[in-house]
Amino acid sequence: MSLRPATAGDLDAIMVLERASFPTDAWSEAMMREELASPHGWYILDEEAGRLVGYAGLRAVSRATDADIQTIAIAEAARGRGRGRTLLRALLEEAARRGVREVFLEVRADNPGAQALYVSEGFLEVGRKPRYYQPDDVDAVVMKLDLRGWAPGAGQTGPAAGRTGAAWQGGACT
């Protein structure tokens, strides 16, 4: 596993994985290009043997005390090996470096694996957004982490701990 910052030159590879991971609601190339260029965004890639196998993004406005996990995606062949957790923790560590206190995300209500990952890192459900994911009419579970009390691996324990999902969009695993 090799993590590095994403650049505009990575857009084509990111879009291939984006479309494979989110077939019904993938972001457009223009949206992803804007995310990569935004001064408020921080995107990282996970590469294996020079090939993109995952990416993740954080939006943290300068001097703001909150941030949002925008997306996490892992290629199907690379799933189930803790890559999603590693990307999530990298985003949380960057948020902490930026002085963020609370991190928010939306996760698909029909994805208990992703929800379990977030809970295992200390996220709590704080609300729901009905029919948020279109065109699937799936609700979003809104989750929040108080980053001041977070440390890698210090979240919840039990059956949900250690379970990872496959690909997240706006915090939603599919």
C-alpha positions as CSV (number, residue, x, y, z in Angstrom):
1,M,0.0,0.0,0.0
2,S,1.4,3.4,-1.0
3,L,-0.5,6.6,-0.3
4,R,0.2,9.9,-2.0
5,P,-1.5,13.2,-2.7
6,A,-3.8,13.2,-5.8
7,T,-3.1,15.7,-8.6
8,A,-5.0,16.9,-11.6
9,G,-3.0,14.4,-13.7
10,D,-4.7,11.5,-11.8
11,L,-8.2,12.6,-12.9
12,D,-8.5,9.9,-15.7
13,A,-7.6,7.0,-13.4
14,I,-9.8,8.4,-10.6
15,M,-12.7,8.6,-13.0
16,V,-12.3,5.0,-14.1
17,L,-12.5,3.9,-10.4
18,E,-15.3,6.4,-9.7
19,R,-17.5,5.0,-12.4
20,A,-16.8,1.4,-11.4
21,S,-17.5,2.1,-7.7
22,F,-20.6,4.2,-8.1
23,P,-22.4,3.0,-11.3
24,T,-25.7,4.8,-10.5
25,D,-24.4,8.1,-9.0
26,A,-20.8,8.7,-10.0
27,W,-19.5,12.2,-9.9
28,S,-19.0,13.9,-13.2
29,E,-15.5,14.5,-14.5
30,A,-16.0,18.2,-14.1
31,M,-17.1,17.8,-10.4
32,M,-14.1,15.6,-9.6
33,R,-11.7,18.1,-11.4
34,E,-13.1,20.9,-9.2
35,E,-12.6,18.8,-6.1
36,L,-9.0,18.1,-7.0
37,A,-8.3,21.8,-7.7
38,S,-10.1,23.2,-4.6
39,P,-8.0,24.8,-2.0
40,H,-10.3,23.3,0.6
41,G,-10.0,19.8,-0.7
42,W,-7.4,17.1,0.2
43,Y,-7.4,14.0,-1.9
44,I,-5.1,11.0,-1.6
45,L,-4.5,7.9,-3.7
46,D,-3.7,4.4,-2.7
47,E,-1.5,2.7,-5.3
48,E,-0.3,-0.8,-5.7
49,A,2.4,-1.7,-8.2
50,G,1.9,1.8,-9.8
51,R,-1.8,1.1,-10.3
52,L,-4.6,3.1,-8.6
53,V,-6.6,0.9,-6.2
54,G,-8.2,3.6,-4.1
55,Y,-8.8,7.2,-3.4
56,A,-10.3,9.4,-0.7
57,G,-11.2,13.0,-0.2
58,L,-11.7,15.5,2.6
59,R,-13.2,19.0,2.4
60,A,-11.9,21.3,5.2
61,V,-12.3,25.0,4.7
62,S,-9.4,27.1,6.0
63,R,-9.8,28.0,9.7
64,A,-13.2,26.1,9.9
65,T,-13.7,23.8,12.9
66,D,-15.6,21.2,10.9
67,A,-14.8,19.1,7.8
68,D,-16.5,16.6,5.5
69,I,-15.4,13.3,4.2
70,Q,-16.3,13.6,0.6
71,T,-15.5,10.2,-0.8
72,I,-13.6,6.9,-0.4
73,A,-13.4,4.3,-3.1
74,I,-11.5,1.0,-3.3
75,A,-11.2,-1.1,-6.4
76,E,-13.1,-4.4,-6.2
77,A,-10.0,-6.5,-6.4
78,A,-8.3,-4.6,-3.6
79,R,-11.2,-4.7,-1.1
80,G,-11.2,-6.5,2.2
81,R,-7.6,-5.7,3.2
82,G,-8.1,-2.6,5.4
83,R,-7.5,-0.1,2.6
84,G,-10.7,1.8,3.3
85,R,-9.8,2.1,7.0
86,T,-6.3,3.3,6.1
87,L,-7.7,6.0,3.8
88,L,-10.3,7.0,6.4
89,R,-7.6,7.4,9.0
90,A,-5.4,9.4,6.7
91,L,-8.3,11.8,6.1
92,L,-8.9,12.1,9.8
93,E,-5.2,12.8,10.5
94,E,-5.2,15.5,7.9
95,A,-8.3,17.1,9.4
96,A,-6.6,17.1,12.8
97,R,-3.5,18.8,11.3
98,R,-5.9,21.5,10.0
99,G,-7.3,22.1,13.4
100,V,-10.7,20.5,12.7
101,R,-12.8,19.5,15.7
102,E,-15.7,17.7,14.0
103,V,-15.8,15.6,10.9
104,F,-19.1,14.8,9.2
105,L,-20.1,12.3,6.5
106,E,-23.1,10.8,4.8
107,V,-23.3,7.1,4.3
108,R,-25.9,5.0,2.5
109,A,-28.5,3.6,4.9
110,D,-28.4,0.3,2.9
111,N,-24.7,-0.2,3.6
112,P,-24.2,-1.6,7.1
113,G,-20.5,-2.5,6.3
114,A,-19.6,1.2,5.8
115,Q,-21.6,2.3,8.8
116,A,-19.8,-0.3,10.9
117,L,-16.4,1.0,9.8
118,Y,-17.3,4.5,10.7
119,V,-18.7,3.5,14.1
120,S,-15.6,1.5,14.8
121,E,-13.6,4.7,14.4
122,G,-15.9,6.6,16.7
123,F,-18.5,8.2,14.4
124,L,-22.0,8.5,15.7
125,E,-25.3,8.9,13.8
126,V,-26.7,12.4,14.2
127,G,-29.4,12.4,11.6
128,R,-30.9,11.1,8.3
129,K,-31.5,12.6,4.9
130,P,-34.4,10.9,3.2
131,R,-33.9,9.8,-0.4
132,Y,-30.5,11.5,-0.5
133,Y,-28.8,9.0,-2.9
134,Q,-30.4,9.3,-6.4
135,P,-31.5,7.7,-8.6
136,D,-31.7,4.9,-6.0
137,D,-34.0,6.7,-3.5
138,V,-31.7,5.6,-0.6
139,D,-31.5,7.5,2.6
140,A,-28.3,9.0,3.9
141,V,-27.2,8.4,7.5
142,V,-25.5,11.5,8.7
143,M,-22.6,10.8,11.0
144,K,-20.2,12.9,13.1
145,L,-16.9,12.3,14.8
146,D,-15.5,14.5,17.6
147,L,-12.0,14.6,16.4
148,R,-10.6,15.9,19.7
149,G,-11.2,12.5,21.2
150,W,-10.2,10.4,18.3
151,A,-7.1,8.3,18.0
152,P,-6.6,5.6,15.4
153,G,-8.1,2.4,16.6
154,A,-9.7,4.1,19.7
155,G,-13.2,3.9,18.4
156,Q,-15.9,1.4,19.3
157,T,-15.1,-2.2,19.8
158,G,-17.2,-5.3,19.3
159,P,-18.6,-7.1,16.3
160,A,-18.6,-4.0,14.1
161,A,-15.0,-3.2,14.8
162,G,-12.6,-4.0,11.9
163,R,-15.4,-4.4,9.3
164,T,-14.7,-2.4,6.2
165,G,-16.8,-1.5,3.3
166,A,-15.9,-1.4,-0.4
167,A,-16.4,2.1,-1.8
168,W,-17.7,5.3,-0.4
169,Q,-19.2,8.3,-2.0
170,G,-19.8,11.4,0.2
171,G,-19.0,8.9,2.9
172,A,-21.3,6.3,1.5
173,C,-20.1,2.8,0.9
174,T,-21.5,0.9,-2.0
